[in-house]
Amino acid sequence: MKVLFLQYPPCSTCKNAKKWLDAHGVDYDSRNIKEENPNADELTEWIAKSGLPIKRFFNTSGILYKEKHLKDLLPDMSEKEQISLLSTEGMLVKRPLVIGENFVLTGFKEEEWEKYLGK
């Protein structure tokens, strides 16, 4: 099973996640989320596949999220508007993201990763 690993290389959580993937022998394609931001179609598919609320795809602790006051703005936006916003800037997207055939993982939570990616 090969997964897509979206990450921002300088991010310490992403570095730890990459080490975990390597240590567990997970086959993955890596993509820099800042250089190659997910587009609206990808995000729409991943959000649907994940079964998670769209808020889980926002990097709520990021500088950009806070600068844009998204905590206050998002509740008044449609899902389509939120996805469109996410697709404009990789730093708004929660990272790391792991996209598998029938799952999507947001952030790095070892227990969750073990469940889906452990061997």
HUHU-V357112 format. One record per residue. PHI is phi in whole degrees, -180 to 180 (999 if undefined). PSI is psi in whole degrees, -180 to 180 (none if undefined). D_CENTER is the distance of its C-alpha to the mean C-alpha in whole Angstrom. Layout:
BEGIN
phi=PHI psi=PSI d_center=D_CENTER
phi=PHI psi=PSI d_center=D_CENTER
END
This chain:
BEGIN
phi=999 psi=126 d_center=19
phi=-109 psi=137 d_center=17
phi=-119 psi=164 d_center=13
phi=-100 psi=127 d_center=10
phi=-113 psi=108 d_center=9
phi=-98 psi=126 d_center=6
phi=-152 psi=167 d_center=8
phi=-117 psi=107 d_center=10
phi=-49 psi=-39 d_center=13
phi=-71 psi=-14 d_center=15
phi=-71 psi=126 d_center=13
phi=-64 psi=-37 d_center=15
phi=-64 psi=-41 d_center=12
phi=-65 psi=-39 d_center=10
phi=-62 psi=-44 d_center=14
phi=-64 psi=-39 d_center=15
phi=-65 psi=-41 d_center=12
phi=-64 psi=-43 d_center=14
phi=-59 psi=-42 d_center=17
phi=-63 psi=-47 d_center=16
phi=-58 psi=-46 d_center=15
phi=-64 psi=-44 d_center=18
phi=-65 psi=-28 d_center=21
phi=-98 psi=8 d_center=20
phi=64 psi=31 d_center=21
phi=-80 psi=130 d_center=17
phi=-84 psi=123 d_center=18
phi=-147 psi=155 d_center=15
phi=-103 psi=130 d_center=14
phi=-99 psi=142 d_center=12
phi=-139 psi=128 d_center=11
phi=-77 psi=115 d_center=11
phi=-67 psi=-24 d_center=8
phi=-81 psi=-41 d_center=11
phi=-78 psi=-33 d_center=14
phi=-131 psi=77 d_center=13
phi=-62 psi=140 d_center=10
phi=-60 psi=139 d_center=9
phi=-88 psi=173 d_center=12
phi=-62 psi=-39 d_center=13
phi=-65 psi=-44 d_center=14
phi=-61 psi=-49 d_center=11
phi=-60 psi=-43 d_center=9
phi=-60 psi=-45 d_center=12
phi=-65 psi=-45 d_center=12
phi=-67 psi=-39 d_center=9
phi=-64 psi=-45 d_center=10
phi=-63 psi=-45 d_center=13
phi=-65 psi=-34 d_center=13
phi=-74 psi=-31 d_center=11
phi=74 psi=8 d_center=14
phi=-94 psi=156 d_center=12
phi=-67 psi=149 d_center=13
phi=-58 psi=-29 d_center=11
phi=-57 psi=-30 d_center=11
phi=-68 psi=-12 d_center=8
phi=-95 psi=-4 d_center=6
phi=-93 psi=139 d_center=8
phi=-82 psi=81 d_center=8
phi=-68 psi=-16 d_center=12
phi=-97 psi=1 d_center=13
phi=-78 psi=155 d_center=13
phi=-62 psi=-45 d_center=16
phi=-62 psi=-41 d_center=15
phi=-58 psi=-43 d_center=14
phi=-74 psi=-42 d_center=18
phi=-61 psi=-37 d_center=20
phi=-86 psi=0 d_center=19
phi=55 psi=42 d_center=20
phi=-68 psi=-25 d_center=17
phi=-56 psi=-38 d_center=18
phi=-84 psi=-30 d_center=21
phi=-85 psi=-37 d_center=20
phi=-58 psi=-41 d_center=17
phi=-58 psi=-25 d_center=20
phi=-94 psi=2 d_center=22
phi=-101 psi=147 d_center=20
phi=-73 psi=165 d_center=20
phi=-61 psi=-40 d_center=16
phi=-62 psi=-42 d_center=17
phi=-66 psi=-39 d_center=18
phi=-66 psi=-42 d_center=14
phi=-64 psi=-42 d_center=13
phi=-60 psi=-43 d_center=15
phi=-63 psi=-47 d_center=14
phi=-58 psi=-37 d_center=10
phi=-75 psi=-6 d_center=12
phi=-87 psi=-20 d_center=14
phi=-156 psi=116 d_center=12
phi=-59 psi=-28 d_center=9
phi=-73 psi=-10 d_center=10
phi=-83 psi=-18 d_center=9
phi=-87 psi=135 d_center=6
phi=-58 psi=137 d_center=4
phi=-138 psi=158 d_center=4
phi=-72 psi=163 d_center=5
phi=-119 psi=136 d_center=3
phi=-122 psi=124 d_center=7
phi=-111 psi=116 d_center=8
phi=-108 psi=-177 d_center=12
phi=-61 psi=-40 d_center=15
phi=-135 psi=29 d_center=15
phi=-155 psi=159 d_center=12
phi=-137 psi=129 d_center=8
phi=-113 psi=129 d_center=7
phi=-109 psi=131 d_center=5
phi=76 psi=178 d_center=6
phi=-116 psi=101 d_center=10
phi=-123 psi=108 d_center=12
phi=-53 psi=-42 d_center=15
phi=-60 psi=-44 d_center=17
phi=-66 psi=-42 d_center=14
phi=-65 psi=-41 d_center=13
phi=-61 psi=-41 d_center=17
phi=-61 psi=-44 d_center=17
phi=-94 psi=-27 d_center=15
phi=-119 psi=-12 d_center=16
phi=-64 psi=151 d_center=19
phi=-104 psi=none d_center=22
END
